[in-house]
Amino acid sequence: MNRNNETNPFSSEENIICHMCGSSDVHIRKEEDRFEYGNAEPSVFLSAIVDVYRCNECSIEYTDSKADDLRHEAVCNYLGVLTPKEILRIRESMNMSQKEFSHETGIGEASLSRWERGYLIQNEAMDNFLYLLSQPGNLEILRKRRSDSAEDVEPIFRNIPDMEEAKNRRDAFSLWH
């Protein structure tokens, strides 16, 4: 992390306590956090401006989950995909729960939850699908497609009233005749 001499004490209302020593003499500063992304060669260096907490009693410095979220957003921006906040905004703009959105779109509820919380990054196809869903009218087009196809489908299974007859036909069937 690059050092910035700029520190600001937390306001007393926030009641920030150092997790190491219990002191309330904790300060925060904004800092550019450069991190390496990618396991394959060549990897790239990305950056995010994060809050760094510093305890003046024990000198520990740390970041929090908000910094993790900012790093995740930097990766999404680098990859050119929707960020967790953008995915959440798409779903919320439709006034749907994750379960309802999953039902309407066919996207797995667990996957949607992981994308919205920043635990995983969606693949390109799902990102494109989410983007298209964010455009006015596309959800209605999807609903119409699903309703039209449901009307055209003939039932695959038929009720066989005489199970005994069906068993006799099954037993009599042979590929070797």
C-alpha positions, 0 to 999 in steps of 0.5 A, spaced: 500 500 500 502 507 498 502 511 504 498 517 505 500 522 511 493 524 511 489 521 517 482 523 520 480 521 526 473 517 526 467 521 529 465 519 536 459 516 534 462 511 530 465 508 536 470 504 532 474 500 537 481 497 535 480 489 534 487 488 537 488 492 543 481 495 544 483 502 544 478 507 541 484 511 538 483 509 531 484 513 525 482 512 518 486 515 511 484 514 504 489 510 500 491 507 493 491 499 494 495 496 488 494 489 488 495 483 483 490 480 479 490 473 475 493 467 476 496 466 469 501 469 466 501 475 465 497 478 471 495 485 471 496 490 477 489 494 479 488 499 484 482 501 488 482 507 493 480 504 500 480 506 507 485 504 511 484 504 519 490 505 524 490 504 531 495 509 534 495 505 541 498 498 538 500 501 531 496 495 527 493 497 520 488 494 517 482 494 511 475 492 512 470 488 507 468 495 504 475 495 501 474 488 499 468 490 495 472 496 492 477 491 490 472 486 487 469 492 483 476 494 480 476 487 478 469 487 475 471 494 471 477 491 468 473 485 466 468 489 463 462 486 467 457 488 471 459 490 478 455 487 484 451 493 486 449 494 478 446 487 478 443 488 485 440 495 482 437 491 476 434 486 480 431 491 485 429 496 479 424 490 477 421 490 484 423 482 485 426 478 490 432 474 488 427 468 488 422 471 484 428 474 479 431 467 479 424 464 477 423 469 471 430 469 468 432 462 469 438 464 473 440 460 479 438 463 486 445 461 489 449 464 483 445 471 483 446 471 491 453 470 490 454 475 484 450 480 488 454 479 494 461 479 490 463 472 492 463 470 484 464 474 478 459 472 473 461 469 466 460 473 460 454 470 457 450 471 464 453 478 464 450 479 457 444 476 459 443 481 465 445 487 461 439 485 456 435 484 462 436 491 465 434 494 458 426 497 458 422 491 455 426 485 455 423 482 461 416 483 458 419 479 452 422 474 456 416 473 459 412 473 453 417 468 450 416 463 456 408 464 456 408 462 448 412 456 449 408 454 455 402 454 450 405 450 445 408 444 449 404 438 448 404 434 455 410 429 454 407 424 459 400 421 458 396 418 463 395 410 462 389 408 465 390 400 465 397 399 468 396 391 467 396 392 459 402 397 460 406 392 463 404 386 458 406 391 453 413 392 456 414 385 458 412 383 451 417 388 448 424 385 445 429 388 440 431 381 438 424 379 433 
